[in-house]
């Protein structure tokens, strides 16, 4: 059973996205499950630190958890593309939830070995289910109209941004009222409820039926199954996402150093809040516009805009100026990621969309981790104004790398019938924070 392309609405709004049949359940379920990804990191750090008394062990556990989660995300997404979300996603969800509960139990053992906790954290991260890529792939099948898909991805990105703000607050509250390990258990419950709700939704069944029909058509035309040039098609969005991640990861560290230099360490939260608020406003505004400029033209402009705003930010004479610069820079973050996801979606066959979204997500998260690590070595050795300029360099380089010729050929299946200003172009835009 395939999803018939719907005629474009006269008023293509965010409400129209949520009024599309079968769209609300996967969206809500995926958000509930991804709230776990906002809760677990802080809960893991606090629980391991409480169990071992060592911040080094807590940091190592978190680093390996994040590394396993990020680097293996495309492999897990490939399993979803191959076997379908209804078959491949539930085992990942169950394994991840069970490992979170087990990790919470181990942190409660007296004198728990640090090596055991660190190893358990790494194994848990390796099983993180790719809920964000799955729901974006589902939306790509439910919303054949290009303008609706742009709004869906923008809405998803902004909602995910809010999850990564509220998740640590929930983890901190649980640690205060109960114990840090309670955050791991709540994270397991969230991913179970949301993930299984997504995997069992009618939208997933319909999307997989549609993808199966498209895959059969591709095989009938003689396309070699399993040998799609996914990596080549995704070079531009992956480069842009990696540059964005490097920049954002660096800036989150640099604003701490700037606030310390200004003797206002408590103001860090205001700078980061301005960055998130700007991203939310930018994402919602960007998604509401019917762009006539192709995605592959918008992408380098958006990432370059972020770099041009941040490059001189280290010269801010006062913290309030930096807060304003962070808010202005944030306006470009969500739109650039949305565009990267859109390009990835349009650049690959239907059967590879989950993996394509996961590659963009992985590039952003890996870039953020690398940016924090790299600029952690530079702070204190290089003037802050120079550090901010260097942090802007990755997005400016990514903008140059994103100026590529459109890929030849069109994606098979219903996507080729998408209407709207961007329809027919081989271009694309998370979540998130992502996931």
C-alpha positions in Angstrom: 0.0 0.0 0.0 1.6 3.3 -1.0 1.0 6.8 0.1 -0.6 8.8 -2.7 0.8 12.2 -3.4 -1.5 14.9 -2.1 -2.3 18.1 -3.9 -0.5 21.1 -2.4 -2.6 23.1 0.0 -3.3 26.7 -0.8 -2.1 27.5 2.7 0.9 25.3 3.4 1.3 25.9 7.2 2.6 24.1 10.2 -1.0 23.2 11.0 -1.3 21.6 7.6 1.7 19.4 8.5 0.0 18.1 11.7 -3.4 17.8 10.0 -1.9 15.4 7.4 -3.4 11.9 8.1 -1.3 9.7 10.4 1.4 12.5 10.9 0.7 13.4 14.6 1.3 10.1 16.2 4.8 9.5 14.8 5.8 13.1 15.5 4.6 13.0 19.2 5.9 9.5 19.8 9.4 10.4 18.4 9.5 13.5 20.5 8.7 11.5 23.6 11.3 9.0 22.8 13.9 11.6 22.0 13.3 13.4 25.3 15.3 10.4 26.6 18.3 11.7 24.7 18.1 15.0 26.6 17.8 13.3 30.0 20.3 10.5 29.8 23.6 12.3 29.2 23.5 14.4 32.4 21.9 11.6 34.4 24.8 9.3 33.2 27.5 11.8 34.3 25.9 12.4 37.7 25.2 8.7 38.3 28.7 7.5 37.5 30.3 10.4 39.4 28.2 9.4 42.5 29.1 5.8 42.1 32.9 6.3 41.6 33.5 9.6 43.2 35.5 10.5 40.1 34.7 13.1 37.5 37.3 11.6 35.2 35.4 8.3 35.2 32.1 10.1 34.7 33.6 12.1 31.8 35.1 9.0 30.2 31.8 7.1 30.5 29.9 10.0 28.8 32.5 10.3 26.1 32.4 6.6 25.2 28.6 6.6 25.4 28.4 9.6 23.0 31.1 8.2 20.7 29.4 4.8 20.3 26.0 6.5 19.8 27.2 8.9 17.1 29.6 6.8 15.1 27.3 3.7 14.9 24.2 5.7 14.0 24.6 5.2 10.2 25.0 1.5 10.8 21.8 1.3 12.9 20.0 3.4 10.3 21.1 1.0 7.6 19.5 -1.9 9.4 16.2 0.2 9.5 16.5 0.8 5.8 17.2 -2.9 5.1 14.6 -4.6 7.4 12.1 -1.8 8.0 11.4 0.2 11.2 8.7 -2.2 12.3 11.2 -5.1 12.4 14.5 -3.4 13.2 13.5 -0.6 15.6 11.8 -2.5 18.5 14.9 -4.7 19.2 17.1 -1.6 19.4 14.6 0.1 21.7 14.3 -2.8 24.0 18.1 -3.4 24.1 18.7 0.3 24.8 16.1 0.6 27.5 17.3 -2.7 29.2 20.9 -1.5 29.2 19.9 1.9 30.7 18.1 0.1 33.5 21.0 -2.2 34.0 23.4 0.7 34.0 21.3 2.4 36.6 21.4 -0.7 38.8 25.2 -1.0 38.4 25.7 2.6 39.6 23.9 1.6 42.8 26.3 -1.2 43.6 28.7 -0.5 46.5 32.2 0.0 45.1 31.2 -0.6 41.5 34.3 -0.8 39.3 34.8 2.2 37.2 35.8 0.0 34.2 32.5 -1.8 34.4 30.5 1.4 34.4 32.5 2.9 31.5 32.1 -0.3 29.5 28.4 -0.5 30.2 28.0 3.1 29.1 29.8 2.4 25.8 27.6 -0.7 25.1 24.5 1.3 25.9 25.4 4.1 23.5 26.0 1.6 20.7 22.3 0.5 20.9 20.8 4.0 20.7 17.8 3.8 18.4 17.8 6.3 15.5 14.3 7.8 16.3 15.1 11.2 14.6 16.1 9.7 11.2 13.2 7.3 11.3 10.6 9.9 11.8 12.1 12.2 9.2 12.1 9.3 6.7 8.4 8.6 7.6 7.5 12.3 7.0 9.3 12.2 3.7 6.8 9.5 2.6 3.7 11.1 4.2 4.4 14.6 2.8 5.1 14.4 -1.0 4.6 18.2 -1.2 8.1 19.8 -0.9 6.8 22.8 1.0 5.0 20.7 3.6 8.2 18.6 4.1 10.2 21.7 4.7 7.8 22.8 7.4 7.8 19.4 8.9 11.6 19.3 9.2 11.7 22.8 10.6 9.0 22.0 13.2 10.9 18.8 14.1 14.2 20.6 14.5 12.7 23.3 16.7 10.9 20.8 18.9 14.1 18.7 19.2 16.0 21.9 20.3 13.5 22.3 23.1 13.9 18.7 24.2 17.6 19.2 24.6 17.0 22.2 26.8 14.3 20.6 28.9 15.9 17.1 29.2 18.8 18.2 31.4 16.4 20.2 33.6 14.4 17.0 34.1 17.6 15.0 34.8 18.7 17.6 37.4 15.3 17.5 39.1 15.3 13.7 39.3 18.8 13.8 40.7 17.7 16.3 43.4 14.4 14.7 44.4 15.5 11.0 44.0 18.9 9.8 42.8 21.0 10.5 39.7 20.3 6.9 38.5 16.6 7.7 38.4 17.3 9.8 35.3 18.6 6.6 33.5 15.4 4.7 34.5 13.1 7.5 33.3 15.2 7.7 30.1 14.5 4.0 29.5 10.8 4.5 30.1 10.6 7.5 27.7 12.4 5.6 24.9 10.2 2.6 25.4 7.0 4.5 25.3 8.0 6.9 22.5 10.0 4.5 20.4 7.5 1.7 20.4 4.7 4.1 19.7 6.6 5.3 16.6 7.5 1.8 15.4 3.9 0.6 15.7 2.3 3.6 14.2 0.2 3.3 11.0 2.4 5.9 9.3 5.5 3.6 9.6 3.5 0.8 8.0 2.3 3.0 5.2 5.8 4.5 4.6 7.4 1.0 4.4 4.7 -0.2 2.0 5.4 2.8 -0.2 9.2 2.4 0.0 8.9 -1.3 -0.8 6.9 -0.5 -4.0 9.5 2.1 -5.0 12.4 -0.4 -4.4 10.6 -2.9 -6.6 10.3 -0.3 -9.3 14.0 0.4 -9.1 15.0 -3.2 -9.4 12.6 -3.6 -12.3 14.6 -0.8 -14.0 17.8 -2.7 -13.5 19.3 -0.5 -10.7 21.8 -2.6 -8.8 20.3 -3.2 -5.3 22.6 -2.4 -2.4 25.0 -0.4 -4.5 23.6 3.1 -4.3 26.1 6.0 -4.2 24.8 7.3 -0.9 28.0 8.8 0.4 28.8 10.7 -2.8 25.3 12.2 -3.0 25.6 13.4 0.6 28.9 15.1 0.5 27.5 18.7 0.6 25.0 18.2 3.5 27.5 16.1 5.5 30.2 18.8 5.1 27.7 21.5 6.1 26.5 19.6 9.1 30.0 18.8 10.3 31.0 22.4 9.9 28.0 23.5 11.9 28.7 21.0 14.6 32.3 22.1 14.9 31.3 25.7 15.2 28.5 25.1 17.7 30.6 22.8 19.8 33.4 25.3 19.9 31.2 28.3 20.7 29.6 26.5 23.6 33.0 26.2 25.2 34.2 29.7 24.1 31.3 31.5 25.7 32.3 29.9 29.1 35.8 31.3 28.7 34.4 34.7 27.6 32.1 34.8 30.7 35.0 33.9 33.0 37.1 36.6 31.4 34.3 39.1 32.1 34.0 37.7 35.6 30.4 36.8 34.9 30.4 33.0 34.9 26.7 32.7 35.7 25.8 34.6 32.5 26.9 31.6 30.3 23.3 30.3 30.5 22.0 33.5 29.0 24.4 33.3 26.0 23.5 29.7 25.3 19.8 30.4 25.8 20.1 33.2 23.2 21.7 30.8 20.8 18.9 28.3 21.3 16.2 30.9 21.1 17.7 32.3 17.9 17.8 28.8 16.4 14.1 28.2 17.3 13.0 31.5 15.9 15.1 31.0 12.8 13.8 27.5 12.3 10.2 28.4 12.5 10.5 31.5 10.3 12.6 29.6 7.7 10.1 26.7 7.5 7.2 29.1 6.9 8.8 30.7 3.9 8.1 29.4 0.4 11.6 29.6 -1.0 12.3 29.9 -4.7 16.0 29.6 -4.3 17.1 25.9 -4.6 18.2 24.1 -1.4 21.8 23.6 -2.7 22.1 27.4 -3.1 20.5 28.2 0.3 22.7 25.8 2.2 26.1 27.5 1.7 24.5 30.9 2.3 23.1 29.8 5.6 26.3 28.2 7.0 28.3 31.2 5.7 25.9 33.5 7.5 26.6 31.7 10.8 30.3 32.0 10.3 30.2 35.7 9.4 28.2 36.5 12.5 30.4 34.5 14.9 33.8 35.4 13.5 34.0 38.9 15.1 32.0 37.8 18.2 35.1 37.4 20.3 35.7 41.2 20.0 32.5 42.0 21.9 33.2 44.7 24.4 30.5 43.5 26.8 28.7 40.2 27.6 25.4 41.8 26.4 26.9 42.2 22.9 27.9 38.6 22.9 24.4 37.6 23.9 23.0 39.5 21.0 25.6 38.0 18.6 24.7 34.5 19.9 21.0 35.1 19.2 21.7 36.4 15.7 24.0 33.4 15.0 21.4 31.0 16.2 19.0 32.2 13.6 21.1 30.3 11.0 21.6 27.0 12.9 18.2 25.3 12.6 17.6 26.5 9.0 21.0 25.2 7.9 20.3 21.8 9.5 16.8 21.7 8.0 18.2 22.4 4.6 20.9 19.7 5.0 18.3 17.1 5.9 16.2 18.1 2.9 19.1 17.8 0.5 20.0 14.4 2.0 16.4 13.2 1.6 16.1 14.3 -2.0 19.6 12.9 -2.9 19.0 9.2 -2.2 16.5 6.5 -3.2 13.6 5.9 -0.9 15.2 2.9 0.7 18.2 4.9 1.9 16.5 7.9 3.5 16.9 6.8 7.1 20.6 6.2 6.6 21.0 9.5 4.8 19.4 11.4 7.7 21.6 9.5 10.1 24.7 10.5 8.3 23.8 14.2 8.5 23.0 13.8 12.2 26.2 11.9 12.8 28.2 14.6 11.1 26.7 17.4 13.2 27.2 15.5 16.5 30.7 14.3 15.7 31.6 17.8 14.7 30.2 19.3 17.9 32.3 16.8 20.0 35.4 17.5 17.9 34.9 21.3 18.2 34.6 21.1 22.0 37.8 19.0 22.3 39.8 21.0 19.8 39.0 24.4 21.2 39.5 23.1 24.8 43.1 22.8 23.8 43.2 26.3 22.3 41.6 28.2 25.1 44.2 29.8 27.3 46.8 29.4 24.7 45.3 31.6 21.9 43.4 34.9 22.4 39.7 34.5 22.7 39.0 36.8 19.7 41.2 34.6 17.6 39.4 31.5 18.9 36.1 32.8 17.8 37.4 33.6 14.4 38.9 30.1 14.2 35.5 28.6 15.3 33.9 30.4 12.4 36.4 28.9 9.9 34.7 25.4 9.7 31.3 26.8 8.6 33.0 29.1 6.0 34.9 26.1 4.7 31.8 24.0 4.7 30.0 26.8 2.7 32.7 26.6 0.1 32.5 22.8 0.0 28.7 22.9 -0.3 28.8 24.8 -3.5 28.7 21.7 -5.7 26.8 20.9 -8.9 23.5 19.1 -8.4 23.7 15.3 -8.5 22.7 13.8 -11.8 19.4 11.9 -12.0 16.3 12.1 -9.9 15.2 10.1 -7.0 12.8 7.3 -8.0 9.3 7.1 -6.7 6.7 9.5 -5.5 9.3 12.1 -4.4 9.9 13.0 -8.1 6.3 14.2 -8.2 6.7 16.7 -5.4 5.4 20.1 -6.2 6.4 23.6 -4.9 9.3 25.9 -5.8 12.0 23.4 -4.9 10.4 20.4 -6.5 12.4 18.5 -9.1 15.8 19.6 -7.7 18.2 17.2 -6.2 18.5 19.0 -3.0 17.9 18.7 0.8 18.2 20.5 4.1 18.7 16.9 12.2 16.8 17.4 15.0 19.1 17.2 17.1 20.2 18.1 18.8 20.1 16.1 18.1 19.1 12.3 17.2 
